Amino acid sequence: MRTSSKNSCELAAARDAGGGALSRMPTTHRLIIGDCSEMLNKVPTRSISLIITSPPYFNGQLGFPDLFPSYEAFLELMTRVAGELYRVLESGRIVALVVDDVRIRRRLYPLVGDVTRLMEEVGFRKREEIAWLKPEGYIRTSRRSGVLIQHPYPMYSFFDNRKETILILQKGKFEYDRFFERLPDQAKAKSRIDITEWQKWSSDVWCITNCLPTRGRIEKDIAAFPDEIPRRLIRLYSFWNETVLDPFVGSGTVMKTARELGRNSIGIEIRPELETIIRTKAGFSNNAQKKDSFSLEYAAAITQDQ
Ligand SMILES: C[S@@+](CC[C@H](N)C(=O)[O-])C[C@H]1O[C@@H](n2cnc3c(N)ncnc32)[C@H](O)[C@@H]1O
């Protein structure tokens, strides 16, 4: 099913490219079910042009208070994954991580700093840090500010959390001249960024409404980010028909937006029960759309193709 936002994105891409004459290349989307620290070995070396992901938020994630036995176990997983992300990414390209420090009782675990350090240890270099600001009035279930309301005295203040961090890290240098020399005209035209639109994103503070907890939403119980985050990142850091990876794919937001923007995708998710949600969100819940393809793999073999 094609949504109105997809149509408007495609129309915008065609308009930016100077008209509607450009053909649409079928895209491929591959979902792998399993632990990404193991499953990434199914992804060939230097085959990915952009990685966008939001890892599990240690034990602060809604509904998963004991996901990891310790903070060290979380960092060990991230270290193993970081090495694999470095291997699968093409040289010069970007990994974008949506993370934030996590408060568990009185301690704020410094995820942003620790994840940056372990990514740098495997070879990435930090390029940008964007603050994703959620609307005023957004209140996380931690009810941090409630402590001061109960005890209106110094030392009781814990701030409500309205922002998340988008870390932009790069693998080596991007060879602009060499890359553009080889880029087909059609890919160049389809990847062009609309300057007027970009001006709205050009600062390092992005004000974007988070996924609202509306009744019946497909992302229920998944800490999904809104489409607008991968949509901007895909347009800023990948070219048309390239492949985008999300190793912690959750509800499949990255796969959905990659498809809408004419990119291929690979998603990895440890919870098998999310398969139907991902398939639906990416627009593969029925056989109506045949142009793009979706494949599903478990640890051993490919089990289904559309
Ligand atoms: C913060 S959510 C990602 C949400 C996603 N960005 C979206 O928009 O729906 C993190 C996801 O990572 C998954 N996950 C946790 N550990 C994993 C692992 N070792 N390998 C693969 N997926 C994992 C969780 O089940 C969860 O769905």
Ligand as a Chemical Component Dictionary entry (heavy atoms), coordinates in Angstrom:
data_LIG
# 
_chem_comp.id                   LIG 
_chem_comp.type                 NON-POLYMER 
_chem_comp.pdbx_formal_charge   0 
_chem_comp.three_letter_code    LIG 
# 
loop_
_chem_comp_atom.comp_id 
_chem_comp_atom.atom_id 
_chem_comp_atom.alt_atom_id 
_chem_comp_atom.type_symbol 
_chem_comp_atom.charge 
_chem_comp_atom.model_Cartn_x 
_chem_comp_atom.model_Cartn_y 
_chem_comp_atom.model_Cartn_z 
_chem_comp_atom.pdbx_ordinal 
LIG C1  C1  C 0  15.150 1.229  20.282 1  
LIG S1  S1  S 1  14.446 -0.127 19.441 2  
LIG C2  C2  C 0  14.596 0.336  17.754 3  
LIG C3  C3  C 0  13.354 0.964  17.237 4  
LIG C4  C4  C 0  13.432 1.334  15.767 5  
LIG N1  N1  N 0  14.378 2.419  15.522 6  
LIG C5  C5  C 0  12.052 1.732  15.240 7  
LIG O1  O1  O 0  11.890 2.871  14.752 8  
LIG O2  O2  O -1 11.125 0.931  15.359 9  
LIG C6  C6  C 0  15.711 -1.344 19.578 10 
LIG C7  C7  C 0  15.336 -2.681 18.960 11 
LIG O3  O3  O 0  16.502 -3.515 19.009 12 
LIG C8  C8  C 0  16.096 -4.853 19.252 13 
LIG N2  N2  N 0  17.266 -5.580 19.780 14 
LIG C9  C9  C 0  17.750 -5.603 21.043 15 
LIG N3  N3  N 0  18.870 -6.338 21.112 16 
LIG C10 C10 C 0  19.122 -6.781 19.849 17 
LIG C11 C11 C 0  20.150 -7.562 19.265 18 
LIG N4  N4  N 0  21.156 -8.050 20.005 19 
LIG N5  N5  N 0  20.090 -7.807 17.933 20 
LIG C12 C12 C 0  19.073 -7.335 17.181 21 
LIG N6  N6  N 0  18.061 -6.579 17.674 22 
LIG C13 C13 C 0  18.095 -6.312 18.992 23 
LIG C14 C14 C 0  14.950 -4.707 20.231 24 
LIG O4  O4  O 0  14.121 -5.856 20.228 25 
LIG C15 C15 C 0  14.247 -3.441 19.697 26 
LIG O5  O5  O 0  13.227 -3.801 18.784 27 
# 
loop_
_chem_comp_bond.comp_id 
_chem_comp_bond.atom_id_1 
_chem_comp_bond.atom_id_2 
_chem_comp_bond.value_order 
_chem_comp_bond.pdbx_ordinal 
LIG C1  S1  SING 1  
LIG S1  C2  SING 2  
LIG S1  C6  SING 3  
LIG C2  C3  SING 4  
LIG C3  C4  SING 5  
LIG C4  N1  SING 6  
LIG C4  C5  SING 7  
LIG C5  O1  DOUB 8  
LIG C5  O2  SING 9  
LIG C6  C7  SING 10 
LIG C7  O3  SING 11 
LIG C7  C15 SING 12 
LIG O3  C8  SING 13 
LIG C8  N2  SING 14 
LIG C8  C14 SING 15 
LIG N2  C9  SING 16 
LIG N2  C13 SING 17 
LIG C9  N3  DOUB 18 
LIG N3  C10 SING 19 
LIG C10 C11 SING 20 
LIG C10 C13 DOUB 21 
LIG C11 N4  SING 22 
LIG C11 N5  DOUB 23 
LIG N5  C12 SING 24 
LIG C12 N6  DOUB 25 
LIG N6  C13 SING 26 
LIG C14 O4  SING 27 
LIG C14 C15 SING 28 
LIG C15 O5  SING 29 
# 
